[in-house]
């Protein structure tokens, strides 16, 4: 079977990608096993698969794994991703999101065979988007947080290696993901988890900050399309055109719980907390390029997928899936 490497494969997007690719490729999953990694995220029936507990900062290991498996594709999802954590401690973000990318690029550059790199980035590199504008692939980067700055740096480093060393790479920039397996520190699982635990729902500032939301499996389908049909050296925005502010998200989740009951006594209420530093107001992507050039389109209906996600968390909560885990939020609450 054709061999591919997925870095960060025990994380939210990485595990969903592996579960989609498992019947088509032999998968090498490289994950340092951080606080947000979870072995339970990987389907139990996966066969053509090998896991390595390693960090992409280990260049010697990366070189050895290329030599051992001779992969055709690397999906790089290994990254520090939480904006709040980058504000509290940016060092790890610099090391993983810049130096880790550098190690992968150097390993590919010096390898005897061309290996296609699919690098997964974020819409946050474009910064705060005004009015009704949607960020395009050729737009300049204006990152606001240490997280988005580290991701922007990684993107630019890859672009330089594409031009200077002819590295066969593609960059994707995606909007906010949601769905099963997401660690309860991001907005949607935080809200769900707090409702399940009868705790307040912390919302930054006035809650009017706008984000574009995509179901994680639609994102993974786009990544597969990019790997199969994407043009080397290009970058592709991946968005859903579903724009909602944080208050709308919270109210939708509360409404689903109350409407469907789910045998849950809803006691949680929205609690506005001090806004985080440098909080961008709006992110929004123009995804026409991937739609027109590669024939991909977002298939999911947001409310339907949100309902399915809530049911997934309820089932896992009842099965003590999150037992003994104390999730913390920069918002000043244990979630």
C-alpha positions as CSV (number, residue, x, y, z in Angstrom):
1,X,0.0,0.0,0.0
2,X,1.0,3.6,-0.6
3,X,2.5,5.0,2.7
4,X,1.7,8.3,4.2
5,X,2.7,10.1,7.3
6,X,0.3,12.1,9.5
7,X,1.9,14.2,12.2
8,X,-0.3,15.1,15.1
9,X,-2.5,12.1,14.4
10,X,-3.8,11.8,17.9
11,X,-5.2,15.2,17.8
12,X,-8.7,16.4,16.7
13,X,-8.2,16.9,13.0
14,X,-5.4,14.4,12.6
15,X,-7.4,11.5,14.1
16,X,-10.4,12.3,12.0
17,X,-8.2,12.3,8.9
18,X,-6.6,9.0,9.8
19,X,-10.0,7.4,10.3
20,X,-11.0,8.5,6.8
21,X,-7.7,7.4,5.1
22,X,-7.3,4.1,7.0
23,X,-8.6,1.9,4.2
24,X,-6.7,3.5,1.4
25,X,-3.2,4.0,2.8
26,X,-0.6,2.6,5.1
27,X,-0.5,5.3,7.8
28,X,2.4,6.3,10.0
29,X,1.1,8.4,12.8
30,X,3.7,10.6,14.6
31,X,2.4,12.4,17.7
32,X,4.3,13.7,20.8
33,X,1.3,12.8,23.0
34,X,0.5,16.2,24.5
35,X,-2.4,17.1,26.7
36,X,-4.8,17.2,23.8
37,X,-3.7,13.9,22.3
38,X,-6.0,10.9,22.7
39,X,-5.4,7.3,21.6
40,X,-9.2,6.7,21.8
41,X,-9.6,9.0,18.8
42,X,-8.2,6.4,16.4
43,X,-10.7,3.8,15.2
44,X,-10.1,0.4,16.9
45,X,-10.4,-1.5,13.6
46,X,-7.4,0.2,11.9
47,X,-4.9,-2.3,10.5
48,X,-2.4,-0.7,8.1
49,X,-1.0,1.6,10.8
50,X,2.0,2.3,12.9
51,X,2.2,4.8,15.7
52,X,5.4,6.6,16.9
53,X,5.5,8.8,20.0
54,X,7.8,11.5,18.8
55,X,8.1,15.2,18.3
56,X,8.6,16.9,14.9
57,X,11.3,18.9,16.6
58,X,13.4,15.7,16.5
59,X,15.0,16.0,13.0
60,X,17.0,12.8,13.4
61,X,13.8,10.9,13.9
62,X,12.1,12.5,11.0
63,X,15.0,11.6,8.7
64,X,15.0,8.0,9.9
65,X,11.3,7.6,9.5
66,X,11.5,8.8,5.9
67,X,14.3,6.3,5.2
68,X,12.4,3.5,6.8
69,X,9.0,3.9,5.1
70,X,9.7,5.9,2.0
71,X,6.3,7.8,2.2
72,X,4.7,9.6,-0.7
73,X,2.8,12.2,1.3
74,X,3.2,13.9,4.7
75,X,0.1,15.6,6.2
76,X,1.5,18.0,8.8
77,X,-1.0,18.6,11.5
78,X,1.4,18.6,14.4
79,X,1.0,22.0,16.0
80,X,0.3,24.0,19.1
81,X,-3.1,25.4,18.3
82,X,-4.9,27.2,21.2
83,X,-4.7,31.0,21.0
84,X,-5.2,31.3,24.8
85,X,-2.2,29.0,25.5
86,X,0.0,31.0,23.1
87,X,-0.8,34.2,25.0
88,X,0.2,32.6,28.3
89,X,3.3,30.8,26.9
90,X,4.4,31.4,23.3
91,X,7.7,29.5,23.4
92,X,6.2,26.1,22.7
93,X,4.3,27.5,19.7
94,X,7.5,28.9,18.2
95,X,9.3,25.6,18.7
96,X,6.5,23.4,17.3
97,X,4.9,25.6,14.6
98,X,8.2,27.1,13.2
99,X,11.1,24.9,14.2
100,X,9.1,21.7,13.8
101,X,8.1,22.8,10.2
102,X,11.7,23.6,9.5
103,X,12.8,20.1,10.5
104,X,10.2,18.5,8.2
105,X,11.3,20.8,5.3
106,X,15.0,20.0,5.8
107,X,14.3,16.3,6.0
108,X,12.3,16.4,2.8
109,X,14.8,18.6,1.0
110,X,17.7,16.2,1.7
111,X,15.7,13.0,0.9
112,X,16.5,11.1,-2.2
113,X,12.8,11.0,-3.4
114,X,10.3,13.8,-3.7
115,X,7.7,13.6,-0.9
116,X,4.6,15.7,-1.1
117,X,4.0,17.9,1.9
118,X,0.4,19.0,2.8
119,X,0.7,21.6,5.5
120,X,-2.4,22.4,7.5
121,X,-2.6,26.0,8.5
122,X,-5.3,28.4,9.7
123,X,-7.5,31.3,8.6
124,X,-6.0,33.3,11.6
125,X,-2.9,34.1,9.6
126,X,-4.9,36.7,7.6
127,X,-5.8,38.6,10.8
128,X,-8.9,40.6,11.6
129,X,-11.1,40.9,8.5
130,X,-13.2,44.0,8.1
131,X,-16.7,44.5,6.6
132,X,-18.0,41.7,4.3
133,X,-14.6,40.8,2.9
134,X,-13.4,37.2,2.6
135,X,-9.7,36.4,2.7
136,X,-8.1,35.2,-0.5
137,X,-5.0,33.0,-0.9
138,X,-2.9,35.8,-2.3
139,X,-3.8,38.2,0.6
140,X,-1.0,39.4,2.9
141,X,-0.7,37.9,6.4
142,X,-1.6,40.0,9.4
143,X,-1.4,37.7,12.4
144,X,-2.5,39.0,15.8
145,X,-1.6,36.4,18.4
146,X,1.6,34.4,19.1
147,X,-0.3,31.3,17.7
148,X,-1.3,32.9,14.4
149,X,2.2,34.5,14.1
150,X,3.8,31.1,14.5
151,X,1.5,29.5,11.9
152,X,2.1,32.4,9.5
153,X,5.9,32.0,10.0
154,X,5.6,28.3,9.2
155,X,3.6,29.0,6.1
156,X,6.1,31.6,4.9
157,X,9.0,29.2,5.5
158,X,7.3,26.6,3.4
159,X,6.7,29.1,0.6
160,X,10.4,30.0,0.7
161,X,11.4,26.3,0.4
162,X,9.0,25.8,-2.5
163,X,10.6,28.7,-4.4
164,X,14.3,28.1,-3.4
165,X,14.5,24.3,-3.1
166,X,11.5,23.2,-5.2
167,X,10.0,21.4,-2.3
168,X,6.7,19.7,-3.5
169,X,4.4,21.3,-0.9
170,X,0.9,22.7,-0.6
171,X,-0.5,24.8,2.2
172,X,-4.1,24.8,3.3
173,X,-5.7,27.5,5.5
174,X,-8.9,26.4,7.2
175,X,-11.6,28.0,9.3
176,X,-12.7,26.9,12.8
177,X,-13.4,23.1,13.0
178,X,-15.9,21.3,15.2
179,X,-17.0,17.7,15.7
180,X,-16.2,14.5,17.6
181,X,-12.9,14.0,19.3
182,X,-12.2,17.7,19.9
183,X,-10.5,18.4,23.2
184,X,-12.8,20.5,25.5
185,X,-10.9,23.7,25.5
186,X,-12.2,25.2,22.2
187,X,-15.5,27.1,22.1
188,X,-18.0,24.4,21.1
189,X,-16.8,21.5,23.3
190,X,-16.3,24.0,26.2
191,X,-19.9,25.0,26.0
192,X,-21.2,21.4,25.7
193,X,-18.9,20.2,28.5
194,X,-20.0,23.0,30.8
195,X,-23.7,22.3,30.2
196,X,-23.1,18.7,31.0
197,X,-21.4,19.6,34.2
198,X,-24.0,22.4,35.1
199,X,-21.3,25.1,35.0
200,X,-21.5,28.6,33.5
201,X,-20.7,29.1,29.8
202,X,-17.8,31.6,29.6
203,X,-17.9,33.9,26.6
204,X,-15.2,36.5,25.9
205,X,-16.1,40.2,25.9
206,X,-19.5,40.9,24.3
207,X,-19.6,37.6,22.4
208,X,-19.9,39.3,19.0
209,X,-16.7,38.0,17.6
210,X,-17.4,36.2,14.3
211,X,-15.9,32.9,13.1
212,X,-16.5,30.6,10.1
213,X,-17.3,27.0,11.1
214,X,-16.6,23.8,9.3
215,X,-17.4,20.2,10.3
216,X,-14.1,18.4,10.8
217,X,-14.9,15.6,8.3
218,X,-15.6,18.1,5.6
219,X,-12.2,19.6,6.3
220,X,-10.6,16.2,6.0
221,X,-12.4,15.5,2.7
222,X,-10.9,18.7,1.4
223,X,-7.4,17.7,2.6
224,X,-7.7,14.4,0.7
225,X,-8.9,16.3,-2.4
226,X,-5.9,18.7,-2.1
227,X,-3.5,15.7,-1.8
228,X,-4.9,14.0,-4.8
229,X,-5.6,17.0,-7.2
230,X,-3.9,20.1,-5.6
231,X,-1.2,21.9,-7.6
232,X,2.2,21.8,-6.0
233,X,3.3,25.2,-4.7
234,X,-0.2,26.5,-4.3
235,X,-2.2,27.2,-1.2
236,X,-6.0,26.6,-0.7
237,X,-8.5,28.2,1.6
238,X,-11.0,25.7,3.1
239,X,-14.2,27.3,4.4
240,X,-17.9,26.6,4.8
241,X,-19.4,30.0,4.4
242,X,-21.2,29.4,7.8
243,X,-20.5,32.6,9.8
244,X,-21.7,32.8,13.4
245,X,-20.7,34.9,16.4
246,X,-19.9,33.3,19.8
247,X,-23.3,34.3,21.3
248,X,-25.1,32.6,18.4
249,X,-23.1,29.5,18.9
250,X,-23.8,29.4,22.6
251,X,-27.5,30.0,22.1
252,X,-27.7,27.3,19.4
253,X,-26.2,24.7,21.7
254,X,-28.4,25.7,24.6
255,X,-31.4,25.5,22.3
256,X,-30.5,22.0,21.1
257,X,-30.1,20.8,24.7
258,X,-33.4,22.3,25.8
259,X,-35.4,21.2,22.7
260,X,-34.2,17.6,22.6
261,X,-33.9,17.3,26.4
262,X,-31.4,14.5,26.1
263,X,-32.3,13.7,29.7
264,X,-30.1,16.6,30.7
265,X,-31.3,19.3,33.1
266,X,-29.9,22.4,31.6
267,X,-28.8,24.8,34.3
268,X,-25.9,26.6,32.6
269,X,-26.1,30.2,31.7
270,X,-23.9,32.5,29.6
271,X,-21.2,34.3,31.7
272,X,-19.4,37.1,30.0
273,X,-15.7,37.3,31.0
274,X,-12.8,39.7,30.4
275,X,-11.8,39.6,26.7
276,X,-8.4,38.1,25.8
277,X,-5.6,40.4,24.6
278,X,-5.6,41.2,20.8
279,X,-8.8,39.4,20.2
280,X,-9.6,39.5,16.4
281,X,-13.2,40.4,15.7
282,X,-13.8,38.5,12.4
283,X,-12.3,35.7,10.3
284,X,-13.8,34.8,6.9
285,X,-12.4,32.8,4.0
286,X,-12.9,33.0,0.2
287,X,-12.9,29.3,-0.7
288,X,-13.8,29.7,-4.4
289,X,-10.4,28.4,-5.5
290,X,-10.7,24.9,-4.0
291,X,-14.3,24.8,-5.2
292,X,-13.6,25.7,-8.8
293,X,-10.1,24.2,-9.3
294,X,-10.5,21.0,-7.3
295,X,-14.2,20.4,-7.3
296,X,-14.5,20.4,-3.5
297,X,-17.5,21.8,-1.7
298,X,-18.7,21.8,1.9
299,X,-21.4,19.2,2.3
300,X,-22.6,19.5,5.9
301,X,-25.5,21.5,7.3
302,X,-24.2,23.2,10.4
303,X,-27.2,22.7,12.7
304,X,-27.4,19.0,11.8
305,X,-23.7,18.4,12.5
306,X,-23.8,20.4,15.7
307,X,-26.6,18.3,17.0
308,X,-24.7,15.1,16.1
309,X,-21.6,16.5,17.9
310,X,-23.6,17.3,21.0
311,X,-25.0,13.7,21.1
312,X,-21.4,12.4,20.7
313,X,-20.3,14.4,23.8
314,X,-23.3,13.3,25.8
315,X,-22.7,9.6,25.0
316,X,-19.0,10.0,25.9
317,X,-19.8,11.9,29.0
318,X,-22.2,9.1,30.2
319,X,-19.5,6.5,29.5
320,X,-17.1,8.4,31.7
321,X,-14.9,9.2,28.7
322,X,-13.7,12.4,30.3
323,X,-13.3,10.8,33.8
324,X,-10.5,12.4,36.0
325,X,-9.8,15.1,33.4
326,X,-9.7,18.6,34.7
327,X,-10.0,20.9,31.7
328,X,-8.9,24.4,32.3
329,X,-9.7,27.6,30.4
330,X,-7.9,30.9,30.2
331,X,-11.3,32.4,30.8
332,X,-10.7,31.9,34.5
333,X,-12.9,28.8,34.9
334,X,-12.4,25.1,35.1
335,X,-14.5,23.8,32.2
